[in-house]
């Protein structure tokens, strides 16, 4: 006879793998493929037991329990403001990684149906049409959202909506933040980074609802991660320094291809940046896996899915490049799709 576990096994398996049944085999790193049959509500006993033991063993080895604690999203963002750098042809260079579950439904960067003047990806698992990064060239603004690891609020509002509403409207950042505070109070903690392309150069600002602070960033090189801007993670500091090395060498439009290649290398940087006591405290079971710019956690079906590069010259020409993993995603053999857009601000 089948016990309750085996009657419910397809539901449990779906919870662990984000895949739908029926399934003829289960792929998992370093786990033998186990074949089993699924007919109605019955699963062959021995195969199901072996498969369950494999799942539990590998999850314990990785200190990752997808049934109880999700990985906190760990995106990263670096920017260069070259307005006052006479040696550079660029007023802004932006590079960003989006870290997300591989099986979360997402739309790649494209003009939005409701507003073709906006370019960005979309999170398809929320009804608000949220995004992690979007740019509106005609409105001369750009927005990026990064989560701050912390306790989740019950019935929290969508954070991705903050970026979407910003780029679809004409309100400057200070006015926009003042008008949405009632909404952001009901969101889980985040850092919202905005760029307004002005005559004198880009205005880079950040707002976080953890301490309700809107700040302007005038440094030439800035970096943001999943912590308060004034308390960056070690990998954010390392990535910011690496960006400085790249820009110092490749700051002319005639070297743009070399610049893009080096920026992609930065976004794929797998070196761990430890010790990082802040990261260890926030993620005691996964701080090693999350300590690099490029994240890959196959056992959690989680990692860096998308690279974004934005280049803006001092003549007002904008290049937007998105490089994203093609679904279905195999993190051990990823297939990358590249899309490029160009605008004149």
C-alpha positions, 0 to 999 in steps of 0.5 A, spaced: 500 500 500 502 507 498 503 511 504 500 518 504 507 521 502 507 517 496 500 519 494 503 526 495 509 525 491 508 528 485 506 534 489 512 534 493 517 533 487 514 539 484 515 543 490 523 541 490 524 541 482 519 547 480 517 541 474 511 538 473 509 531 472 508 526 469 516 525 469 520 519 466 527 521 469 529 526 474 536 530 473 540 532 479 547 534 479 551 528 481 545 524 482 544 517 478 538 518 474 532 514 477 526 512 472 519 511 475 512 510 472 506 515 474 499 512 473 494 516 476 495 517 483 500 511 484 508 511 484 512 505 484 514 504 491 522 502 491 523 507 485 520 513 489 524 511 495 530 511 492 529 518 489 526 521 495 533 519 499 537 522 493 533 529 494 534 529 501 541 527 501 543 532 496 539 538 499 543 536 506 549 536 503 548 543 500 545 546 506 539 548 502 532 546 504 527 549 498 521 547 502 522 551 508 527 557 506 528 560 499 534 563 497 534 571 498 535 574 491 542 576 490 542 581 484 548 586 483 549 593 480 556 597 478 556 604 475 561 609 472 559 616 472 564 619 467 561 626 466 567 629 469 572 624 467 576 628 461 579 622 458 573 618 457 568 618 452 562 615 456 558 619 461 555 612 464 557 605 464 552 600 468 553 593 469 548 588 472 547 581 474 540 579 475 540 572 480 533 569 480 530 562 480 532 558 474 525 556 473 521 563 475 517 565 469 520 571 465 520 575 459 526 577 456 528 585 455 523 588 450 519 594 449 513 594 453 506 593 450 503 598 454 508 603 453 513 602 447 518 607 450 520 603 455 525 597 455 526 592 460 524 585 462 518 582 466 517 578 472 511 574 469 509 571 476 506 577 479 500 580 476 503 587 477 508 587 471 514 588 475 521 588 473 528 588 476 531 593 471 528 598 465 530 604 461 525 609 458 530 613 453 525 618 451 524 620 458 531 619 459 531 615 466 533 608 468 531 604 474 534 598 477 531 594 484 535 590 488 532 586 494 535 587 501 535 580 505 531 580 511 524 578 514 519 578 509 512 581 511 506 578 510 502 580 504 508 584 502 507 589 495 510 587 489 517 591 489 518 590 481 512 595 480 516 601 483 521 600 477 515 599 472 511 605 475 518 610 475 520 609 468 513 609 465 512 616 468 515 623 468 516 624 475 523 626 477 526 621 483 525 626 489 517 627 487 516 620 485 519 617 492 515 622 496 508 620 492 510 612 493 512 612 500 505 609 503 506 603 498 513 602 499 512 601 507 508 595 505 514 592 501 519 587 503 526 591 504 529 593 497 534 598 494 531 602 488 537 605 484 535 611 479 538 614 473 536 621 470 540 623 464 540 630 465 544 636 461 550 636 465 550 628 466 547 623 469 544 623 476 544 617 480 540 616 486 538 610 491 532 609 495 531 604 500 525 603 505 529 600 510 531 607 513 527 611 508 533 614 505 534 617 498 541 619 497 545 622 491 551 618 489 556 623 486 562 618 486 565 616 479 564 609 481 559 606 485 556 599 487 550 596 490 548 589 492 543 586 497 545 590 503 544 598 505 548 602 500 553 605 505 554 597 508 556 594 501 558 586 501 565 585 499 563 582 492 560 589 491 567 593 493 571 588 489 567 589 483 567 596 483 574 596 483 574 591 478 570 596 474 575 602 475 580 597 472 576 596 466 574 603 465 581 606 466 583 602 460 577 602 455 574 608 455 574 610 448 568 609 443 573 606 438 575 600 444 567 599 445 568 591 443 573 590 448 570 594 453 564 590 453 568 583 453 571 586 459 564 588 462 562 581 461 568 578 464 566 582 470 559 579 470 561 572 470 567 573 475 566 567 480 571 568 485 569 568 492 570 575 496 571 572 503 571 573 509 564 577 509 561 577 516 555 581 513 554 576 508 555 570 513 550 573 518 545 574 513 546 567 509 550 562 514 548 556 510 550 559 503 555 565 504 560 561 500 556 560 494 553 567 494 560 571 495 562 571 488 559 576 482 557 570 478 552 566 482 551 558 480 547 554 485 545 548 481 542 544 487 537 550 488 536 551 481 538 558 482 543 563 480 545 569 475 540 568 469 541 575 466 547 580 464 545 587 463 550 592 460 548 600 458 553 604 455 551 612 454 556 616 450 557 624 452 554 625 445 548 622 448 548 615 444 545 609 448 547 602 447 543 597 451 545 589 451 542 584 455 545 577 455 540 572 458 540 564 459 535 561 454 530 557 458 529 551 460 536 553 463 541 548 464 546 551 469 552 546 468 551 547 460 548 554 459 545 557 453 546 565 452 541 569 448 544 576 446 539 582 445 542 589 443 538 596 442 541 603 441 538 610 442 539 617 442 537 621 448 
